[in-house]
Amino acid sequence: MTHESGEIRVLVENSEYWLRNNGDLAMLAVTLRRLRQRWPDARIGVLTDSPVLLRAYFPTAEGITVFDDDPWAPPTWLEDLAARLGPAFVGPVVLAWLRARTWLPQKARGARRRLKSALTGRHVPPITPRPRPHIGSRRAVASSSVLVVLGGGYLTDADAAQCRRVFSLIRTAADHAVPVAIIGQGLGPLDDPALVAMGREALQRVELLALRERRRGPAIADRLGVDPDRVRVTGDDAIELAHDLIDPTSDTARGGGDGLGAGIGFCLRVAGYSPVDEAARTAVGTTVRVAAERLRAPLLPLIIAEYRDQDRKSTLPLVAGATRVVPPLPRYVHPAAVAERVSDCRVLVTGAYHLAVFALSQGIPVVAVTSSEYYDDKFLGLADMFGTGLTMIDLGEPDLAARLSSAIATAWDEAPVVRAPLRAAAESQIALSRAAFDEVFAITERSGHRDDPGGVTGR
């Protein structure tokens, strides 16, 4: 458990290294709080591309990059300054730096290639740069007390690069006798033979695999050879963050007035893993605006994925022209602020999974719109865990507008009825999730792992 310095070191594999997804930040916030409650003096490192922005969001955590020569070195003065300034100030500067670091070298290589082609008169094919070894993450995990793999939906064919990265990190931890706990994970769809082979090798070596749903995850874990005694179904760890916004002395959510919000929350996710054609976008936007007018409800555009303004670009144009639109929250807010804005809704229409988590956890019914198997699994698994309050609409249906309009009207009418059972389901999942964390604590404290970074070089 301890190292030669007497420290407990917890390494958190963060699912989104740029820290631009409010759902991932919500899971990270809950995870860090629970770890700190158990081990007040532990060093908690989080893998990220931006230690500075991490400290702005979470001042007691330490950012570790995959390229760090000395991953457990003390935080820099710049990180300490960021912890005092907060993400609203630090975020825009860090994002500009990340973009420049990532995209300017790509543009420079392209310019050199085009110049060489022009000078020689021959086509010069693009050269993929050789990736730098991930020495930092390997050294960090080898000298950790435990590796905690944060919840998410990235162990799937739809996110192959992240999937490979995490499986590789798990193998490194196991090779150095560092216990591995995977928490709040949405496993699959996972059918790619290469990923399945990697997953089989890695996941059989974890001490605990806590899944956020029971509909598909346990069967996939079994297919990968994970010992069933090490598998738990706990629900999503972000449930606790949203449920904490409920006032325990009454039936109201903060900002929710009499306990039922007045608005319709809305987010349409458009991405490679969630494709939505122009006709479906138009139908969804028109239907939501008409429903808000009919119900005399304000529209609340809600943002989960901020990376490249993903949800803003696909959502905000669709609420333009509505009679009453609540301005969206600014970028770089704490995820609890997003969950609190959800509490102002009586109904949520969403293509973003974690907004549905925030809503259901507070007792707010959800109309989920989806266009892919990946998102079908997300929403069906969530619906199964809560038992009520979620209606799923396929964006490819020919009668999309009618189906969506009817679902919004039904959810609006049923909001008072589903409130109590949804909150009870959230409380049950929070208890399961906390029990899984108790197992993580026990596993770590039993292991007695000591600092042994020897032999950790290269990829």
RAKALIN-V776704 format. One record per pair of residues at least 24 apart in sequence whose ideal C-beta (glycine too) atoms are under 8 Angstrom apart, sorted by sequence separation. I is the first residue (numbers start at 1). J is the second residue. D is the distance in whole Angstrom. If there is no record, write none. Layout:
BEGIN
i:I j:J d:D
i:I j:J d:D
END
This chain:
BEGIN
i:36 j:60 d:6
i:51 j:75 d:7
i:55 j:79 d:4
i:59 j:83 d:4
i:105 j:129 d:8
i:182 j:206 d:6
i:185 j:209 d:7
i:187 j:211 d:6
i:200 j:224 d:5
i:206 j:230 d:7
i:208 j:232 d:7
i:210 j:234 d:5
i:212 j:236 d:4
i:264 j:288 d:7
i:301 j:325 d:7
i:351 j:375 d:7
i:365 j:389 d:4
i:366 j:390 d:5
i:367 j:391 d:5
i:368 j:392 d:5
i:369 j:393 d:5
i:370 j:394 d:6
i:371 j:395 d:4
i:10 j:35 d:6
i:51 j:76 d:8
i:54 j:79 d:8
i:55 j:80 d:7
i:59 j:84 d:8
i:180 j:205 d:7
i:181 j:206 d:7
i:183 j:208 d:8
i:185 j:210 d:7
i:186 j:211 d:7
i:199 j:224 d:5
i:200 j:225 d:5
i:212 j:237 d:8
i:299 j:324 d:7
i:300 j:325 d:8
i:301 j:326 d:7
i:303 j:328 d:6
i:306 j:331 d:6
i:353 j:378 d:5
i:357 j:382 d:7
i:364 j:389 d:8
i:365 j:390 d:7
i:366 j:391 d:7
i:368 j:393 d:7
i:370 j:395 d:7
i:371 j:396 d:6
i:389 j:414 d:8
i:32 j:58 d:6
i:45 j:71 d:7
i:52 j:78 d:6
i:56 j:82 d:4
i:147 j:173 d:4
i:180 j:206 d:4
i:181 j:207 d:6
i:182 j:208 d:7
i:184 j:210 d:6
i:185 j:211 d:6
i:186 j:212 d:5
i:298 j:324 d:4
i:299 j:325 d:5
i:300 j:326 d:5
i:302 j:328 d:7
i:303 j:329 d:7
i:306 j:332 d:8
i:353 j:379 d:7
i:356 j:382 d:6
i:360 j:386 d:5
i:363 j:389 d:8
i:365 j:391 d:8
i:367 j:393 d:6
i:369 j:395 d:5
i:45 j:72 d:7
i:52 j:79 d:6
i:55 j:82 d:5
i:56 j:83 d:7
i:163 j:190 d:8
i:180 j:207 d:6
i:181 j:208 d:4
i:182 j:209 d:5
i:183 j:210 d:5
i:184 j:211 d:8
i:185 j:212 d:6
i:186 j:213 d:6
i:189 j:216 d:8
i:196 j:223 d:8
i:264 j:291 d:6
i:297 j:324 d:8
i:298 j:325 d:7
i:299 j:326 d:7
i:301 j:328 d:5
i:29 j:57 d:8
i:32 j:60 d:7
i:51 j:79 d:5
i:55 j:83 d:4
i:141 j:169 d:6
i:167 j:195 d:8
i:174 j:202 d:8
i:179 j:207 d:5
i:180 j:208 d:8
i:182 j:210 d:6
i:184 j:212 d:5
i:188 j:216 d:6
i:196 j:224 d:7
i:264 j:292 d:5
i:298 j:326 d:5
i:10 j:39 d:7
i:19 j:48 d:6
i:29 j:58 d:7
i:32 j:61 d:6
i:43 j:72 d:7
i:53 j:82 d:7
i:56 j:85 d:6
i:144 j:173 d:7
i:181 j:210 d:7
i:187 j:216 d:7
i:188 j:217 d:7
i:289 j:318 d:8
i:293 j:322 d:7
i:353 j:382 d:7
i:360 j:389 d:6
i:389 j:418 d:4
i:17 j:47 d:7
i:18 j:48 d:8
i:28 j:58 d:7
i:52 j:82 d:5
i:56 j:86 d:6
i:57 j:87 d:5
i:142 j:172 d:7
i:155 j:185 d:6
i:156 j:186 d:8
i:168 j:198 d:8
i:171 j:201 d:7
i:187 j:217 d:4
i:190 j:220 d:6
i:288 j:318 d:7
i:289 j:319 d:7
i:292 j:322 d:6
i:293 j:323 d:6
i:360 j:390 d:7
i:388 j:418 d:5
i:8 j:39 d:5
i:17 j:48 d:5
i:18 j:49 d:6
i:19 j:50 d:6
i:56 j:87 d:4
i:134 j:165 d:8
i:138 j:169 d:8
i:141 j:172 d:5
i:142 j:173 d:8
i:147 j:178 d:6
i:149 j:180 d:7
i:155 j:186 d:8
i:156 j:187 d:7
i:158 j:189 d:7
i:164 j:195 d:7
i:167 j:198 d:4
i:171 j:202 d:5
i:174 j:205 d:4
i:186 j:217 d:7
i:264 j:295 d:7
i:288 j:319 d:7
i:292 j:323 d:7
i:10 j:42 d:6
i:12 j:44 d:7
i:14 j:46 d:5
i:17 j:49 d:4
i:18 j:50 d:7
i:25 j:57 d:7
i:137 j:169 d:6
i:141 j:173 d:5
i:146 j:178 d:7
i:147 j:179 d:7
i:149 j:181 d:7
i:151 j:183 d:6
i:152 j:184 d:8
i:155 j:187 d:5
i:156 j:188 d:6
i:157 j:189 d:6
i:160 j:192 d:7
i:163 j:195 d:5
i:167 j:199 d:6
i:170 j:202 d:4
i:174 j:206 d:8
i:185 j:217 d:7
i:188 j:220 d:4
i:285 j:317 d:7
i:289 j:321 d:7
i:292 j:324 d:7
i:389 j:421 d:7
i:8 j:41 d:7
i:9 j:42 d:7
i:10 j:43 d:7
i:12 j:45 d:7
i:14 j:47 d:5
i:17 j:50 d:8
i:56 j:89 d:8
i:145 j:178 d:7
i:146 j:179 d:5
i:147 j:180 d:5
i:148 j:181 d:5
i:149 j:182 d:4
i:150 j:183 d:7
i:151 j:184 d:3
i:152 j:185 d:7
i:153 j:186 d:4
i:155 j:188 d:7
i:156 j:189 d:6
i:157 j:190 d:6
i:170 j:203 d:7
i:187 j:220 d:5
i:264 j:297 d:5
i:266 j:299 d:6
i:281 j:314 d:7
i:285 j:318 d:3
i:289 j:322 d:5
i:388 j:421 d:6
i:389 j:422 d:5
i:7 j:41 d:8
i:8 j:42 d:4
i:9 j:43 d:5
i:10 j:44 d:5
i:11 j:45 d:5
i:12 j:46 d:5
i:13 j:47 d:6
i:14 j:48 d:6
i:19 j:53 d:5
i:53 j:87 d:7
i:56 j:90 d:4
i:134 j:168 d:8
i:138 j:172 d:5
i:142 j:176 d:4
i:144 j:178 d:5
i:146 j:180 d:7
i:147 j:181 d:7
i:149 j:183 d:7
i:150 j:184 d:7
i:151 j:185 d:6
i:152 j:186 d:7
i:156 j:190 d:6
i:157 j:191 d:6
i:164 j:198 d:6
i:167 j:201 d:7
i:168 j:202 d:8
i:171 j:205 d:7
i:187 j:221 d:6
i:190 j:224 d:8
i:263 j:297 d:5
i:264 j:298 d:8
i:266 j:300 d:7
i:267 j:301 d:7
i:271 j:305 d:8
i:284 j:318 d:7
i:285 j:319 d:7
i:304 j:338 d:7
i:356 j:390 d:7
i:387 j:421 d:7
i:388 j:422 d:7
i:7 j:42 d:7
i:8 j:43 d:7
i:9 j:44 d:8
i:10 j:45 d:7
i:11 j:46 d:8
i:12 j:47 d:7
i:19 j:54 d:6
i:56 j:91 d:7
i:137 j:172 d:8
i:141 j:176 d:7
i:146 j:181 d:7
i:148 j:183 d:6
i:151 j:186 d:7
i:155 j:190 d:7
i:157 j:192 d:5
i:160 j:195 d:6
i:163 j:198 d:8
i:167 j:202 d:4
i:170 j:205 d:7
i:262 j:297 d:6
i:263 j:298 d:4
i:264 j:299 d:6
i:265 j:300 d:5
i:266 j:301 d:6
i:267 j:302 d:5
i:269 j:304 d:8
i:303 j:338 d:7
i:369 j:404 d:7
i:7 j:43 d:5
i:9 j:45 d:7
i:11 j:47 d:7
i:142 j:178 d:7
i:149 j:185 d:7
i:163 j:199 d:8
i:166 j:202 d:8
i:167 j:203 d:8
i:170 j:206 d:6
i:262 j:298 d:7
i:263 j:299 d:7
i:264 j:300 d:7
i:266 j:302 d:7
i:267 j:303 d:7
i:269 j:305 d:7
i:302 j:338 d:7
i:386 j:422 d:6
i:53 j:90 d:6
i:141 j:178 d:6
i:263 j:300 d:5
i:265 j:302 d:5
i:267 j:304 d:7
i:281 j:318 d:7
i:367 j:404 d:7
i:388 j:425 d:8
i:19 j:57 d:7
i:52 j:90 d:6
i:53 j:91 d:6
i:56 j:94 d:8
i:157 j:195 d:6
i:276 j:314 d:7
i:387 j:425 d:6
i:271 j:310 d:6
i:302 j:341 d:6
i:386 j:425 d:5
i:270 j:310 d:8
i:302 j:342 d:6
i:367 j:407 d:5
i:385 j:425 d:7
i:386 j:426 d:8
i:53 j:94 d:4
i:269 j:310 d:7
i:300 j:341 d:6
i:311 j:352 d:6
i:367 j:408 d:6
i:52 j:94 d:6
i:269 j:311 d:6
i:300 j:342 d:8
i:268 j:311 d:8
i:270 j:313 d:8
i:50 j:94 d:5
i:155 j:199 d:7
i:267 j:311 d:6
i:270 j:314 d:4
i:300 j:344 d:6
i:351 j:395 d:8
i:367 j:411 d:6
i:385 j:429 d:6
i:269 j:314 d:7
i:300 j:345 d:6
i:366 j:411 d:7
i:268 j:314 d:5
i:302 j:348 d:8
i:365 j:411 d:4
i:268 j:315 d:5
i:305 j:352 d:7
i:50 j:98 d:6
i:267 j:315 d:5
i:302 j:350 d:7
i:304 j:352 d:4
i:12 j:61 d:8
i:49 j:98 d:6
i:266 j:315 d:7
i:297 j:346 d:7
i:304 j:353 d:8
i:365 j:414 d:6
i:184 j:234 d:6
i:186 j:236 d:8
i:268 j:318 d:6
i:302 j:352 d:8
i:304 j:354 d:5
i:365 j:415 d:6
i:183 j:234 d:7
i:184 j:235 d:7
i:304 j:355 d:6
i:364 j:415 d:7
i:184 j:236 d:5
i:266 j:318 d:7
i:11 j:64 d:7
i:184 j:237 d:4
i:266 j:319 d:6
i:302 j:355 d:5
i:365 j:418 d:5
i:183 j:237 d:6
i:184 j:238 d:8
i:349 j:404 d:8
i:363 j:418 d:7
i:364 j:419 d:8
i:363 j:419 d:4
i:149 j:206 d:8
i:363 j:420 d:7
i:365 j:422 d:8
i:364 j:422 d:7
i:349 j:408 d:6
i:363 j:422 d:4
i:362 j:422 d:8
i:363 j:423 d:4
i:151 j:212 d:6
i:288 j:349 d:6
i:347 j:408 d:6
i:361 j:422 d:8
i:362 j:423 d:7
i:360 j:422 d:5
i:361 j:423 d:8
i:9 j:72 d:7
i:263 j:326 d:7
i:363 j:426 d:8
i:347 j:411 d:5
i:362 j:426 d:8
i:67 j:132 d:6
i:71 j:136 d:5
i:284 j:349 d:8
i:347 j:412 d:5
i:360 j:425 d:8
i:361 j:426 d:4
i:69 j:135 d:7
i:71 j:137 d:7
i:346 j:412 d:6
i:360 j:426 d:7
i:67 j:134 d:7
i:68 j:135 d:7
i:69 j:136 d:7
i:66 j:134 d:4
i:67 j:135 d:7
i:68 j:136 d:3
i:71 j:139 d:5
i:72 j:140 d:7
i:347 j:415 d:6
i:66 j:135 d:8
i:67 j:136 d:5
i:70 j:139 d:8
i:71 j:140 d:4
i:346 j:415 d:5
i:66 j:136 d:5
i:69 j:139 d:8
i:65 j:136 d:5
i:66 j:137 d:4
i:68 j:139 d:7
i:72 j:143 d:6
i:64 j:136 d:6
i:68 j:140 d:7
i:71 j:143 d:8
i:64 j:137 d:7
i:20 j:95 d:8
i:276 j:351 d:7
i:64 j:140 d:5
i:265 j:341 d:8
i:18 j:95 d:8
i:265 j:342 d:6
i:274 j:351 d:6
i:265 j:344 d:8
i:18 j:98 d:6
i:265 j:345 d:4
i:263 j:344 d:5
i:264 j:345 d:6
i:269 j:350 d:8
i:270 j:351 d:8
i:261 j:343 d:6
i:262 j:344 d:7
i:263 j:345 d:5
i:264 j:346 d:7
i:265 j:347 d:7
i:266 j:348 d:8
i:267 j:349 d:8
i:268 j:350 d:8
i:269 j:351 d:4
i:261 j:344 d:5
i:263 j:346 d:7
i:264 j:347 d:5
i:265 j:348 d:4
i:266 j:349 d:5
i:267 j:350 d:5
i:268 j:351 d:5
i:269 j:352 d:5
i:261 j:345 d:4
i:262 j:346 d:6
i:264 j:348 d:8
i:265 j:349 d:7
i:266 j:350 d:7
i:267 j:351 d:6
i:151 j:236 d:6
i:255 j:340 d:6
i:261 j:346 d:5
i:264 j:349 d:6
i:265 j:350 d:7
i:267 j:352 d:5
i:284 j:369 d:6
i:151 j:237 d:5
i:254 j:340 d:6
i:255 j:341 d:8
i:260 j:346 d:5
i:151 j:238 d:8
i:256 j:343 d:5
i:255 j:343 d:5
i:256 j:344 d:6
i:267 j:355 d:5
i:254 j:343 d:6
i:255 j:344 d:5
i:47 j:137 d:6
i:253 j:343 d:4
i:265 j:355 d:7
i:245 j:336 d:7
i:280 j:371 d:7
i:244 j:336 d:8
i:47 j:140 d:7
i:241 j:335 d:6
i:245 j:339 d:6
i:265 j:359 d:7
i:45 j:140 d:6
i:241 j:336 d:6
i:245 j:340 d:5
i:276 j:371 d:6
i:274 j:370 d:7
i:275 j:371 d:6
i:238 j:335 d:8
i:242 j:339 d:4
i:274 j:371 d:6
i:275 j:372 d:7
i:241 j:339 d:6
i:245 j:343 d:6
i:274 j:372 d:6
i:45 j:144 d:7
i:265 j:364 d:8
i:273 j:372 d:6
i:242 j:342 d:7
i:274 j:374 d:7
i:268 j:369 d:7
i:273 j:374 d:5
i:274 j:375 d:5
i:273 j:375 d:7
i:42 j:145 d:8
i:261 j:364 d:7
i:256 j:362 d:8
i:269 j:375 d:8
i:253 j:362 d:5
i:253 j:363 d:8
i:284 j:395 d:7
i:35 j:148 d:7
i:287 j:400 d:8
i:159 j:273 d:8
i:287 j:401 d:5
i:291 j:405 d:6
i:295 j:409 d:8
i:158 j:273 d:4
i:242 j:357 d:7
i:280 j:395 d:5
i:286 j:401 d:7
i:290 j:405 d:7
i:297 j:412 d:8
i:238 j:354 d:6
i:242 j:358 d:4
i:246 j:362 d:6
i:280 j:396 d:7
i:284 j:400 d:7
i:288 j:404 d:8
i:31 j:148 d:7
i:241 j:358 d:8
i:242 j:359 d:8
i:245 j:362 d:6
i:246 j:363 d:8
i:283 j:400 d:5
i:287 j:404 d:5
i:291 j:408 d:5
i:295 j:412 d:6
i:236 j:354 d:8
i:239 j:357 d:6
i:243 j:361 d:5
i:283 j:401 d:5
i:287 j:405 d:5
i:291 j:409 d:7
i:31 j:150 d:6
i:238 j:357 d:5
i:242 j:361 d:4
i:243 j:362 d:7
i:276 j:395 d:6
i:31 j:151 d:8
i:238 j:358 d:7
i:242 j:362 d:6
i:280 j:400 d:6
i:284 j:404 d:7
i:288 j:408 d:7
i:236 j:357 d:5
i:240 j:361 d:8
i:283 j:404 d:7
i:287 j:408 d:7
i:28 j:150 d:6
i:239 j:361 d:5
i:27 j:150 d:6
i:238 j:361 d:8
i:27 j:151 d:5
i:27 j:152 d:7
i:24 j:150 d:7
i:24 j:152 d:6
i:11 j:140 d:5
i:11 j:141 d:5
i:11 j:144 d:4
i:9 j:143 d:7
i:10 j:144 d:7
i:13 j:147 d:7
i:9 j:144 d:5
i:10 j:145 d:6
i:11 j:146 d:7
i:13 j:148 d:7
i:15 j:150 d:5
i:9 j:145 d:5
i:10 j:146 d:6
i:11 j:147 d:5
i:12 j:148 d:5
i:13 j:149 d:5
i:14 j:150 d:6
i:15 j:151 d:7
i:16 j:152 d:8
i:8 j:145 d:5
i:11 j:148 d:7
i:13 j:150 d:6
i:15 j:152 d:4
i:10 j:148 d:6
i:12 j:150 d:6
i:15 j:154 d:5
i:3 j:143 d:7
i:3 j:145 d:7
i:2 j:145 d:7
i:1 j:145 d:5
i:264 j:408 d:7
i:236 j:382 d:8
i:15 j:162 d:7
i:235 j:385 d:5
i:31 j:183 d:7
i:13 j:166 d:6
i:260 j:415 d:6
i:13 j:169 d:6
i:260 j:416 d:6
i:27 j:184 d:6
i:260 j:419 d:7
i:259 j:419 d:7
i:216 j:377 d:6
i:215 j:377 d:7
i:217 j:381 d:7
i:215 j:380 d:6
i:216 j:381 d:6
i:215 j:381 d:5
i:214 j:381 d:8
i:213 j:381 d:3
i:251 j:419 d:8
i:212 j:381 d:7
i:213 j:382 d:7
i:215 j:384 d:5
i:214 j:384 d:7
i:213 j:384 d:6
i:214 j:385 d:7
i:213 j:385 d:6
i:212 j:385 d:7
i:246 j:423 d:7
i:243 j:423 d:7
i:243 j:426 d:5
i:189 j:373 d:6
i:242 j:426 d:8
i:243 j:427 d:7
i:189 j:374 d:6
i:239 j:426 d:5
i:243 j:430 d:6
i:189 j:377 d:6
i:188 j:377 d:7
i:239 j:429 d:5
i:240 j:430 d:5
i:186 j:377 d:8
i:235 j:426 d:8
i:239 j:430 d:6
i:186 j:378 d:6
i:235 j:428 d:8
i:236 j:429 d:7
i:240 j:433 d:7
i:235 j:429 d:3
i:239 j:433 d:7
i:240 j:434 d:8
i:186 j:381 d:7
i:234 j:429 d:6
i:235 j:430 d:7
i:237 j:433 d:5
i:235 j:432 d:6
i:236 j:433 d:8
i:234 j:432 d:4
i:235 j:433 d:6
i:233 j:432 d:7
i:234 j:433 d:4
i:153 j:353 d:7
i:232 j:432 d:7
i:234 j:435 d:8
i:234 j:436 d:5
i:232 j:435 d:8
i:232 j:436 d:5
i:31 j:237 d:6
i:30 j:237 d:5
i:232 j:439 d:8
i:30 j:238 d:6
i:27 j:236 d:7
i:27 j:237 d:5
i:30 j:240 d:5
i:27 j:238 d:5
i:30 j:241 d:5
i:26 j:238 d:4
i:29 j:241 d:6
i:158 j:372 d:8
i:23 j:238 d:6
i:26 j:241 d:5
i:26 j:242 d:8
i:158 j:374 d:5
i:156 j:374 d:7
i:153 j:374 d:7
i:210 j:433 d:7
i:153 j:378 d:6
i:210 j:436 d:4
i:208 j:436 d:7
i:208 j:439 d:6
i:208 j:440 d:6
i:208 j:443 d:7
i:207 j:443 d:5
i:92 j:331 d:8
i:91 j:331 d:6
i:92 j:332 d:7
i:91 j:332 d:3
i:88 j:330 d:7
i:90 j:332 d:8
i:88 j:332 d:5
i:87 j:332 d:4
i:88 j:333 d:7
i:87 j:333 d:8
i:87 j:334 d:7
i:184 j:433 d:7
i:183 j:433 d:8
i:183 j:436 d:6
i:183 j:437 d:7
i:183 j:440 d:7
i:181 j:439 d:8
i:181 j:440 d:4
i:181 j:443 d:6
i:179 j:443 d:5
i:179 j:444 d:6
i:179 j:447 d:5
i:178 j:447 d:8
i:177 j:447 d:8
i:179 j:449 d:7
i:178 j:449 d:6
i:177 j:449 d:6
i:176 j:449 d:8
i:177 j:452 d:8
i:176 j:452 d:6
i:57 j:334 d:7
i:176 j:456 d:8
i:22 j:303 d:7
i:23 j:304 d:5
i:22 j:304 d:5
i:23 j:305 d:8
i:21 j:304 d:6
i:22 j:305 d:8
i:21 j:305 d:5
i:22 j:306 d:7
i:172 j:456 d:8
i:20 j:305 d:7
i:21 j:306 d:7
i:20 j:306 d:4
i:21 j:307 d:6
i:20 j:307 d:4
i:18 j:307 d:6
i:16 j:307 d:8
i:148 j:440 d:7
i:146 j:440 d:7
i:146 j:443 d:7
i:146 j:444 d:4
i:145 j:444 d:5
i:146 j:447 d:7
i:145 j:447 d:7
i:146 j:449 d:8
i:145 j:449 d:5
i:29 j:334 d:7
i:144 j:449 d:7
i:29 j:335 d:6
i:29 j:336 d:7
i:143 j:451 d:5
i:25 j:334 d:8
i:26 j:335 d:4
i:143 j:452 d:7
i:25 j:335 d:4
i:26 j:336 d:8
i:142 j:452 d:6
i:143 j:453 d:5
i:22 j:333 d:8
i:142 j:453 d:5
i:23 j:335 d:7
i:26 j:338 d:8
i:22 j:335 d:5
i:26 j:339 d:7
i:139 j:453 d:5
i:142 j:456 d:5
i:22 j:338 d:5
i:139 j:456 d:5
i:138 j:456 d:5
i:138 j:457 d:8
i:135 j:456 d:7
i:138 j:459 d:8
i:135 j:457 d:7
i:135 j:458 d:7
i:133 j:457 d:8
i:133 j:458 d:5
i:134 j:459 d:6
i:133 j:459 d:5
i:26 j:354 d:6
i:131 j:459 d:8
i:23 j:352 d:7
i:23 j:353 d:7
i:24 j:354 d:8
i:23 j:354 d:3
i:26 j:357 d:8
i:22 j:354 d:7
i:23 j:355 d:8
i:26 j:358 d:8
i:21 j:354 d:8
i:23 j:357 d:7
i:38 j:437 d:8
i:34 j:434 d:7
i:39 j:441 d:8
i:34 j:437 d:5
i:38 j:441 d:5
i:10 j:444 d:8
i:8 j:444 d:7
i:1 j:444 d:6
i:1 j:445 d:5
i:1 j:446 d:8
i:1 j:447 d:6
i:2 j:448 d:8
i:4 j:450 d:7
i:5 j:451 d:8
i:1 j:448 d:5
i:3 j:450 d:6
i:4 j:451 d:5
i:1 j:449 d:7
i:2 j:450 d:7
i:3 j:451 d:4
END
